[in-house]
């Protein structure tokens, strides 16, 4: 009799702990708070910082940026 009560108690605790874990874990609960926060800041803080004079300047910058990122990787 005590074994059955102990088993039911352990199962109950496991189920409650699982529900709490899933409800607080945003990835498992289907909510993505980080993505929503990033979308908000993008719309608020989106400013044009620099414009290139022509495609040649943009291509030169791209080459420099790619080579710099390759050294970090």
DSSP file (Angstrom, degrees, kcal/mol; ACC not computed):
  #  RESIDUE AA STRUCTURE BP1 BP2  ACC     N-H-->O    O-->H-N    N-H-->O    O-->H-N    TCO  KAPPA ALPHA  PHI   PSI    X-CA   Y-CA   Z-CA
    1    1 A X     >        0   0    0      0, 0.0     4,-1.9     0, 0.0     5,-0.2   0.000 360.0 360.0 360.0 -44.6    0.0    0.0    0.0
    2    2 A X  H  >  +     0   0    0      1,-0.2     4,-2.3     2,-0.2     5,-0.2   0.845 360.0  55.0 -67.7 -32.7    2.8    2.5    0.9
    3    3 A X  H  > S+     0   0    0      2,-0.2     4,-2.5     1,-0.2    -1,-0.2   0.906 107.1  49.9 -66.2 -41.4    4.7    1.6   -2.3
    4    4 A X  H  > S+     0   0    0      2,-0.2     4,-2.3     1,-0.2    -2,-0.2   0.912 112.3  47.2 -64.1 -43.0    1.6    2.4   -4.4
    5    5 A X  H  X S+     0   0    0     -4,-1.9     4,-2.3     2,-0.2    -2,-0.2   0.901 112.7  49.4 -64.9 -41.0    1.2    5.8   -2.7
    6    6 A X  H  X S+     0   0    0     -4,-2.3     4,-2.4     2,-0.2    -2,-0.2   0.897 110.9  50.0 -65.2 -40.7    4.9    6.5   -3.1
    7    7 A X  H  X S+     0   0    0     -4,-2.5     4,-2.4     2,-0.2    -2,-0.2   0.916 111.4  48.1 -63.9 -44.0    4.7    5.6   -6.8
    8    8 A X  H  X S+     0   0    0     -4,-2.3     4,-2.5     1,-0.2    -2,-0.2   0.903 111.7  50.7 -63.5 -41.2    1.7    7.9   -7.4
    9    9 A X  H  X S+     0   0    0     -4,-2.3     4,-2.5     2,-0.2    -2,-0.2   0.911 110.8  48.0 -63.0 -43.9    3.4   10.7   -5.5
   10   10 A X  H  X S+     0   0    0     -4,-2.4     4,-2.3     2,-0.2    -2,-0.2   0.910 112.9  48.2 -64.7 -42.4    6.6   10.4   -7.6
   11   11 A X  H  X S+     0   0    0     -4,-2.4     4,-2.4     2,-0.2    -2,-0.2   0.917 112.1  49.8 -64.2 -42.5    4.6   10.3  -10.8
   12   12 A X  H  X S+     0   0    0     -4,-2.5     4,-2.4     2,-0.2    -2,-0.2   0.917 111.4  48.0 -62.0 -45.1    2.6   13.3   -9.8
   13   13 A X  H  X S+     0   0    0     -4,-2.5     4,-2.6     1,-0.2    -1,-0.2   0.902 111.8  50.9 -62.7 -41.2    5.7   15.3   -8.9
   14   14 A X  H  X S+     0   0    0     -4,-2.3     4,-2.2     2,-0.2    -2,-0.2   0.907 111.1  47.7 -63.8 -42.3    7.3   14.3  -12.2
   15   15 A X  H  X S+     0   0    0     -4,-2.4     4,-2.4     2,-0.2    -2,-0.2   0.924 113.6  46.7 -66.0 -44.7    4.3   15.5  -14.2
   16   16 A X  H  X S+     0   0    0     -4,-2.4     4,-2.4     2,-0.2    -2,-0.2   0.916 112.7  49.8 -64.3 -42.8    4.0   18.8  -12.3
   17   17 A X  H  X S+     0   0    0     -4,-2.6     4,-2.5    -5,-0.2    -1,-0.2   0.900 111.1  50.2 -63.0 -40.1    7.8   19.4  -12.7
   18   18 A X  H  X S+     0   0    0     -4,-2.2     4,-2.5     2,-0.2    -2,-0.2   0.910 110.4  49.0 -64.0 -42.9    7.5   18.6  -16.5
   19   19 A X  H  X S+     0   0    0     -4,-2.4     4,-2.3     2,-0.2    -2,-0.2   0.914 112.9  47.5 -63.6 -42.8    4.6   21.0  -16.9
   20   20 A X  H  X S+     0   0    0     -4,-2.4     4,-1.6     2,-0.2    -2,-0.2   0.902 112.0  50.3 -64.7 -41.0    6.4   23.8  -15.1
   21   21 A X  H  X S+     0   0    0     -4,-2.5     4,-1.2     1,-0.2    -2,-0.2   0.928 113.3  44.9 -63.1 -45.5    9.6   23.2  -17.1
   22   22 A X  H  < S+     0   0    0     -4,-2.5    -2,-0.2     1,-0.2    -1,-0.2   0.889 111.6  52.2 -67.8 -39.2    7.7   23.3  -20.4
   23   23 A X  H  < S+     0   0    0     -4,-2.3    -1,-0.2     1,-0.2    -2,-0.2   0.800 115.1  41.6 -69.8 -26.8    5.7   26.4  -19.4
   24   24 A X  H  < S+     0   0    0     -4,-1.6     2,-0.8    -5,-0.2    -1,-0.2   0.610  97.2  83.7 -94.5 -13.2    8.8   28.3  -18.5
   25   25 A X     X  -     0   0    0     -4,-1.2     4,-2.1    -3,-0.2     6,-0.2  -0.821  65.7-160.1 -92.4 112.3   11.0   27.2  -21.4
   26   26 A X  H  >>S+     0   0    0     -2,-0.8     5,-1.5     1,-0.2     4,-0.7   0.830  87.0  54.5 -65.5 -33.1   10.1   29.5  -24.3
   27   27 A X  H  45S+     0   0    0      1,-0.2     3,-0.3     2,-0.2    -1,-0.2   0.902 114.8  39.1 -68.7 -39.1   11.4   27.1  -27.0
   28   28 A X  H  45S+     0   0    0      1,-0.2    -2,-0.2    -3,-0.2    -1,-0.2   0.793 112.4  56.4 -80.3 -27.8    9.2   24.2  -25.8
   29   29 A X  H  <5S-     0   0    0     -4,-2.1    -1,-0.2     2,-0.2    -2,-0.2   0.579 112.4-115.3 -81.7  -8.3    6.2   26.3  -25.0
   30   30 A X  T  <5S+     0   0    0     -4,-0.7     2,-0.4     1,-0.3    -3,-0.2   0.579  78.4 118.3  87.2   9.5    6.0   27.7  -28.6
   31   31 A X      < -     0   0    0     -5,-1.5     2,-0.5    -6,-0.2    -1,-0.3  -0.904  44.0-167.5-109.6 137.8    6.8   31.3  -27.5
   32   32 A X     >  +     0   0    0     -2,-0.4     4,-1.5     1,-0.1     5,-0.1  -0.793  13.5 169.1-125.9  89.8    9.9   33.1  -28.7
   33   33 A X  H  > S+     0   0    0     -2,-0.5     4,-2.3     1,-0.2     5,-0.2   0.853  76.0  57.4 -69.6 -35.9   10.3   36.3  -26.7
   34   34 A X  H  > S+     0   0    0      1,-0.2     4,-2.5     2,-0.2    -1,-0.2   0.925 105.7  49.8 -62.1 -44.6   13.8   37.0  -28.0
   35   35 A X  H  > S+     0   0    0      1,-0.2     4,-2.3     2,-0.2    -1,-0.2   0.901 111.0  49.2 -63.0 -41.0   12.6   37.1  -31.6
   36   36 A X  H  X S+     0   0    0     -4,-1.5     4,-1.9     2,-0.2    -1,-0.2   0.896 111.3  49.8 -64.7 -39.9    9.8   39.5  -30.7
   37   37 A X  H  X S+     0   0    0     -4,-2.3     4,-2.1     2,-0.2    -2,-0.2   0.903 110.7  49.6 -66.2 -40.8   12.1   41.8  -28.8
   38   38 A X  H  X S+     0   0    0     -4,-2.5     4,-2.3     1,-0.2    -2,-0.2   0.910 108.9  52.4 -64.8 -42.0   14.6   41.8  -31.8
   39   39 A X  H  X S+     0   0    0     -4,-2.3     4,-1.9     1,-0.2    -1,-0.2   0.896 109.2  50.5 -61.2 -40.1   11.8   42.7  -34.2
   40   40 A X  H  X S+     0   0    0     -4,-1.9     4,-1.8     1,-0.2    -1,-0.2   0.929 111.7  46.3 -63.8 -45.8   10.7   45.6  -32.0
   41   41 A X  H  X S+     0   0    0     -4,-2.1     4,-2.9     1,-0.2    -1,-0.2   0.846 108.8  56.5 -69.1 -32.3   14.2   47.1  -31.8
   42   42 A X  H  X S+     0   0    0     -4,-2.3     4,-0.9     1,-0.2    -1,-0.2   0.932 109.9  44.3 -63.0 -44.1   14.8   46.7  -35.5
   43   43 A X  H  < S+     0   0    0     -4,-1.9    -1,-0.2    -5,-0.2    -2,-0.2   0.853 119.9  41.6 -71.0 -32.4   11.8   48.7  -36.3
   44   44 A X  H  < S+     0   0    0     -4,-1.8    -2,-0.2    -5,-0.2    -1,-0.2   0.892 123.4  34.3 -80.0 -41.1   12.6   51.4  -33.7
   45   45 A X  H  < S+     0   0    0     -4,-2.9     2,-0.7    -5,-0.2    -2,-0.2   0.313  79.4 129.1-101.6   8.3   16.3   51.7  -34.2
   46   46 A X     <  +     0   0    0     -4,-0.9     2,-0.3    -5,-0.1    -4,-0.0  -0.529  29.9 155.7 -72.4 112.2   16.6   51.1  -38.0
   47   47 A X        -     0   0    0     -2,-0.7     2,-0.7     0, 0.0    -2,-0.0  -0.965  47.7-114.9-133.8 150.6   18.7   54.0  -39.4
   48   48 A X        +     0   0    0     -2,-0.3     3,-0.1     1,-0.2    -2,-0.0  -0.784  33.7 177.4 -84.5 117.9   20.8   54.3  -42.5
   49   49 A X        +     0   0    0     -2,-0.7     2,-0.3     1,-0.3    -1,-0.2   0.803  61.0   6.0 -94.7 -32.7   24.3   54.7  -41.3
   50   50 A X        -     0   0    0      2,-0.0     2,-0.4     0, 0.0    -1,-0.3  -0.993  55.1-158.3-153.7 142.3   26.3   54.8  -44.5
   51   51 A X        -     0   0    0     -2,-0.3     2,-0.2    -3,-0.1     3,-0.0  -0.974  22.3-128.9-121.4 140.1   25.7   54.9  -48.3
   52   52 A X        -     0   0    0     -2,-0.4     3,-0.1     1,-0.1     4,-0.0  -0.583  10.2-134.9 -85.9 148.7   28.2   53.8  -50.9
   53   53 A X  S    S-     0   0    0     -2,-0.2     2,-0.3     1,-0.2    -1,-0.1   0.898  80.3 -17.4 -69.4 -40.8   29.0   56.1  -53.8
   54   54 A X  S  > S-     0   0    0      1,-0.0     4,-1.6    -3,-0.0    -1,-0.2  -0.906  75.5 -86.8-153.8-179.4   28.8   53.3  -56.3
   55   55 A X  H  > S+     0   0    0     -2,-0.3     4,-2.4     1,-0.2     5,-0.2   0.791 119.7  61.6 -67.7 -28.2   28.9   49.5  -56.7
   56   56 A X  H  > S+     0   0    0      2,-0.2     4,-2.3     1,-0.2    -1,-0.2   0.937 105.3  46.0 -64.6 -46.1   32.7   49.5  -56.9
   57   57 A X  H  > S+     0   0    0      1,-0.2     4,-2.3     2,-0.2    -1,-0.2   0.892 113.0  50.5 -62.5 -39.6   33.0   50.9  -53.4
   58   58 A X  H  X S+     0   0    0     -4,-1.6     4,-2.3     2,-0.2    -1,-0.2   0.897 110.2  49.4 -66.7 -39.2   30.4   48.5  -52.1
   59   59 A X  H  X S+     0   0    0     -4,-2.4     4,-2.1     2,-0.2    -2,-0.2   0.888 110.4  51.0 -65.9 -39.1   32.2   45.5  -53.6
   60   60 A X  H  X S+     0   0    0     -4,-2.3     4,-2.2     2,-0.2    -2,-0.2   0.925 111.0  47.9 -63.9 -44.6   35.5   46.7  -52.1
   61   61 A X  H  X S+     0   0    0     -4,-2.3     4,-2.8     1,-0.2    -2,-0.2   0.907 109.6  53.7 -61.7 -41.5   33.9   47.0  -48.7
   62   62 A X  H  X S+     0   0    0     -4,-2.3     4,-2.7     1,-0.2    -1,-0.2   0.911 108.1  49.6 -61.5 -42.4   32.4   43.5  -49.1
   63   63 A X  H  X S+     0   0    0     -4,-2.1     4,-2.3     2,-0.2    -1,-0.2   0.923 112.9  46.7 -62.9 -44.2   35.8   42.0  -49.9
   64   64 A X  H  X S+     0   0    0     -4,-2.2     4,-2.2     2,-0.2    -2,-0.2   0.911 113.5  48.8 -63.5 -41.9   37.3   43.6  -46.8
   65   65 A X  H  X S+     0   0    0     -4,-2.8     4,-2.5     2,-0.2    -2,-0.2   0.915 111.7  48.6 -65.0 -43.4   34.5   42.5  -44.6
   66   66 A X  H  X S+     0   0    0     -4,-2.7     4,-2.0     1,-0.2    -1,-0.2   0.906 112.2  48.5 -65.5 -41.4   34.6   38.9  -45.8
   67   67 A X  H  X S+     0   0    0     -4,-2.3     4,-1.4    -5,-0.2    -1,-0.2   0.882 111.6  49.9 -66.8 -36.7   38.3   38.7  -45.3
   68   68 A X  H  X S+     0   0    0     -4,-2.2     4,-1.3     1,-0.2    -2,-0.2   0.920 111.1  48.6 -66.2 -42.8   38.0   40.2  -41.8
   69   69 A X  H  X S+     0   0    0     -4,-2.5     4,-1.7     1,-0.2    -2,-0.2   0.846 107.1  57.2 -65.7 -33.0   35.3   37.7  -40.9
   70   70 A X  H  < S+     0   0    0     -4,-2.0    -1,-0.2     1,-0.2    -2,-0.2   0.853 103.3  53.0 -66.2 -34.1   37.4   34.8  -42.3
   71   71 A X  H  < S+     0   0    0     -4,-1.4    -1,-0.2     1,-0.2    -2,-0.2   0.839 109.8  48.6 -71.3 -30.5   40.2   35.7  -39.9
   72   72 A X  H  <        0   0    0     -4,-1.3    -2,-0.2     1,-0.2    -1,-0.2   0.833 360.0 360.0 -73.9 -31.8   37.8   35.6  -36.9
   73   73 A X     <        0   0    0     -4,-1.7    -1,-0.2    -5,-0.1    -2,-0.2   0.471 360.0 360.0 -77.2 360.0   36.4   32.2  -38.0
